[in-house]
């Protein structure tokens, strides 16, 4: 059976991530694994600042066990048919989550909200994991609920029985990434949702001197891009005939358009190109914009 893993640290966003992961596991008929990673601090001799308070490590371990047990019980009560397991790691959280992701189909993490401002503030752990994970990672903000995945009813009331919101795919035509497209189509299919594909582009020379002479060129380029977008999506429409696909080739920042689309989305899907380098995070500007400002959960799918 496939497995979805969620990282738990007791924060509201990680608990929201656990709820989201449980719903996704049910959609996929997958198992769910709750993971807590905590690196034990090294002992320090008194001349270097003392040693940890007696029982501090045991207290942390007990707290982690309680967190995992209580979260598991809460999710089992809401999803009685779901297979749920728990795991603790003494590694640094980034290492623990990356290791857990290796044998998972999906890793789900919480992302700190920006207070009263909608969107994400991606923490160092989440950002490091997203940049290095070889599996798809979904970031979920605090407060995310099942109702947020559905449209309100005719009276404007939130519901889980109304049609689902769109799955939004940010598509880079220069490097589409089959894994990214497949993830988006499968996500829409599981939800019975419409797939909204957004590609943002800019007219060369559209800023500054000479911009007024670009109208004809802009129309020609726009038609070429629409044709290219249709060409890339054609085989995927054939593989997923039941998915209603709407395409948008829009002028302007792709990140800005994705953030705008996220307000009516159940999930935003973006890609991250795998890069082999010794150091540094490799998250492109469009994916970074989605992570920082999107309202809906964001799935980051690595691809070659």
C-alpha positions in Angstrom: 0.0 0.0 0.0 1.2 3.5 -0.8 1.9 5.9 2.0 1.5 9.6 2.7 3.8 11.0 5.4 3.1 14.2 7.4 5.6 16.0 9.6 4.3 16.9 13.1 5.7 19.5 15.4 2.6 20.4 17.4 2.0 23.7 15.7 -1.4 24.6 14.3 -0.1 24.4 10.8 1.3 20.9 11.2 -2.0 19.8 12.7 -3.8 21.3 9.7 -1.4 19.4 7.5 -2.2 16.2 9.3 -5.9 16.7 8.6 -5.2 17.5 5.0 -3.0 14.4 4.6 -5.7 12.2 6.1 -8.2 13.4 3.6 -5.7 12.9 0.8 -4.8 9.4 2.0 -8.5 8.5 1.9 -8.8 9.8 -1.6 -5.8 7.7 -2.7 -6.6 4.6 -0.6 -3.2 5.1 1.0 -1.8 4.6 4.5 -0.9 7.6 6.6 2.3 8.0 8.6 2.8 10.7 11.3 6.5 11.6 11.8 8.1 13.8 14.5 11.8 14.6 14.2 13.8 16.1 17.0 17.5 16.3 17.2 18.8 15.5 20.7 21.0 18.4 21.8 24.6 17.3 22.6 25.8 17.4 26.2 27.9 20.4 27.0 30.4 20.4 29.9 30.1 23.1 32.5 33.0 25.2 31.3 31.2 25.5 27.9 27.9 26.4 29.3 26.5 23.6 31.4 24.5 20.5 30.5 20.8 20.1 29.7 18.4 20.3 32.6 17.8 16.9 34.2 14.9 15.1 32.5 14.7 17.7 29.6 15.3 15.0 27.0 12.9 12.6 28.6 10.3 15.4 28.8 10.7 16.2 25.1 10.4 12.5 24.2 7.2 12.2 26.3 5.8 15.3 24.7 6.5 13.9 21.2 4.9 10.6 22.1 1.8 12.3 23.4 1.6 14.5 20.3 1.8 11.5 18.0 -0.6 9.4 20.1 -3.2 12.2 20.4 -3.0 13.2 16.7 -3.4 9.6 15.7 -6.4 9.1 17.9 -8.1 12.3 16.6 -7.5 11.3 12.9 -8.6 7.7 13.6 -11.9 8.9 15.1 -12.5 11.0 11.9 -11.2 8.4 9.5 -11.9 5.0 11.0 -11.0 3.1 7.9 -7.6 4.8 7.5 -4.4 2.9 8.4 -2.3 5.2 10.5 1.2 4.6 11.9 3.5 6.9 13.8 7.3 7.3 13.9 9.8 9.3 15.9 13.3 10.2 14.8 16.3 11.6 16.7 17.7 13.2 13.6 17.4 16.9 12.7 13.9 17.6 11.4 15.1 18.2 7.8 17.0 14.9 7.7 14.2 13.0 9.4 11.6 14.3 6.9 13.8 13.7 3.9 14.4 10.2 5.0 10.7 9.6 5.6 9.9 11.0 2.2 12.1 8.5 0.4 9.6 5.7 0.9 6.5 7.8 0.7 4.3 8.8 -2.3 3.8 12.3 -0.8 5.1 14.4 2.1 2.9 16.9 3.7 4.1 19.8 5.9 2.6 22.7 7.7 3.6 26.3 6.7 3.3 29.3 9.1 0.6 31.7 8.2 1.2 35.5 7.8 -1.3 36.4 10.6 -4.2 38.3 9.2 -2.6 38.3 5.7 -3.6 35.3 3.6 -0.7 33.2 2.5 2.4 31.4 3.6 5.5 32.2 5.5 7.7 29.2 4.7 10.0 28.2 7.6 13.6 27.1 7.2 12.7 23.4 7.7 9.9 23.4 5.1 12.0 25.3 2.6 15.0 23.0 3.1 12.8 19.9 2.6 11.0 21.3 -0.5 14.4 22.2 -2.1 15.9 18.8 -1.5 13.0 16.2 -1.5 12.8 13.8 -4.4 9.1 13.2 -3.8 6.2 15.7 -4.1 5.8 17.9 -1.1 2.5 19.7 -0.1 2.6 22.7 2.2 -0.6 23.5 4.2 -1.3 26.6 6.1 -2.9 26.8 9.6 -6.6 26.9 9.4 -7.0 24.9 6.3 -10.2 22.8 6.5 -12.2 20.3 4.4 -14.7 23.0 3.5 -12.0 25.1 1.9 -11.7 22.5 -0.8 -15.3 23.1 -1.9 -17.3 26.0 -3.4 -19.8 27.6 -1.1 -23.5 26.7 -1.7 -26.0 29.0 -3.3 -26.5 30.9 0.0 -22.8 31.4 0.4 -22.5 28.9 3.2 -19.4 26.7 3.5 -20.0 23.0 2.8 -18.2 19.8 2.1 -21.0 18.5 -0.2 -20.8 21.2 -2.8 -18.6 20.9 -6.0 -14.9 21.0 -5.5 -12.8 24.0 -6.2 -10.3 23.9 -9.1 -6.9 22.3 -9.0 -4.5 24.9 -10.5 -1.4 23.9 -12.4 1.4 26.4 -13.1 2.9 25.2 -16.3 6.3 26.2 -17.7 6.2 25.5 -21.4 10.0 25.6 -21.7 10.3 22.7 -19.2 6.8 21.3 -18.5 7.8 18.3 -16.5 5.8 15.2 -17.0 5.7 14.4 -13.3 4.2 17.8 -12.6 1.5 17.5 -15.2 0.6 14.0 -14.1 0.3 15.0 -10.5 -2.1 17.8 -11.4 -4.3 15.7 -13.6 -4.4 12.9 -11.0 -5.2 15.3 -8.3 -8.1 16.8 -10.3 -9.4 13.3 -11.2 -9.4 12.1 -7.6 -11.4 15.2 -6.5 -13.7 15.3 -9.5 -12.4 18.8 -9.9 -11.7 21.0 -12.9 -8.1 21.5 -13.8 -7.1 25.1 -14.5 -3.8 25.4 -16.3 -2.0 28.7 -16.0 1.0 29.8 -18.1 2.3 33.3 -17.7 4.4 35.0 -20.4 5.9 38.4 -21.2 6.2 40.1 -24.6 9.9 40.7 -25.4 10.6 44.4 -25.4 7.2 45.2 -24.0 8.7 47.5 -21.4 10.3 50.8 -22.3 11.1 52.3 -25.7 9.3 50.8 -28.6 6.6 49.1 -26.7 3.9 50.7 -28.8 5.2 48.9 -31.9 4.8 45.4 -30.3 1.0 45.0 -30.8 1.2 42.8 -33.9 4.1 40.8 -32.6 2.3 40.3 -29.3 -0.8 38.9 -31.1 1.3 36.5 -33.1 3.3 35.3 -30.1 0.1 34.9 -28.0 -1.3 32.6 -30.7 1.9 30.6 -30.8 1.8 30.2 -27.0 -1.8 29.1 -27.0 -1.0 26.5 -29.7 2.0 25.3 -27.8 -0.1 25.0 -24.6 -2.7 23.0 -26.3 0.0 20.8 -27.9 1.6 20.0 -24.5 -1.8 19.2 -22.9 -3.3 17.2 -25.7 -1.8 13.8 -24.7 -2.8 14.4 -21.1 -6.4 15.2 -22.0 -6.5 11.8 -23.8 -5.1 10.0 -20.8 -7.6 11.7 -18.5 -10.7 12.2 -20.6 -12.9 12.7 -17.5 -11.0 15.8 -16.4 -12.4 19.1 -17.4 -9.3 21.3 -18.4 -9.3 25.0 -18.8 -6.2 26.7 -20.2 -5.0 30.2 -19.5 -2.0 31.8 -21.4 -1.8 35.2 -19.7 0.6 38.1 -20.0 2.4 38.9 -16.8 4.2 37.3 -13.9 3.3 33.6 -13.7 3.7 33.8 -9.9 1.2 36.6 -9.6 -1.3 34.8 -11.7 -1.0 31.6 -9.7 -1.4 33.5 -6.4 -4.6 35.1 -7.8 -5.9 31.7 -9.0 -5.2 30.2 -5.6 -8.1 32.1 -4.0 -10.6 29.9 -5.8 -8.5 26.7 -5.7 -8.4 23.5 -3.7 -4.7 22.9 -4.6 -2.0 24.7 -6.5 0.6 22.5 -8.3 4.0 23.8 -9.3 7.2 22.2 -10.3 10.8 22.3 -9.1 13.6 21.3 -11.4 16.1 18.8 -9.9 19.5 20.2 -9.8 22.6 18.5 -8.6 24.7 20.9 -6.6 26.7 20.7 -3.4 25.0 23.5 -1.6 22.0 25.9 -1.8 18.3 25.7 -2.3 17.0 25.5 -5.8 13.4 26.8 -5.8 12.5 28.9 -8.8 10.9 32.3 -8.6 7.4 31.1 -9.6 7.4 28.3 -7.1 8.8 30.6 -4.5 6.0 33.1 -5.1 3.4 30.4 -4.8 4.9 29.1 -1.6 5.0 32.5 0.0 1.6 34.0 -1.1 -0.8 31.3 -2.3 -4.0 30.9 -0.2 -4.6 27.2 -1.1 -2.3 24.3 -0.2 0.7 24.1 -2.6 2.1 20.9 -4.1 5.7 21.2 -5.2 6.6 18.3 -7.6 10.3 17.7 -8.4 11.2 16.8 -12.0 14.2 16.5 -14.3 
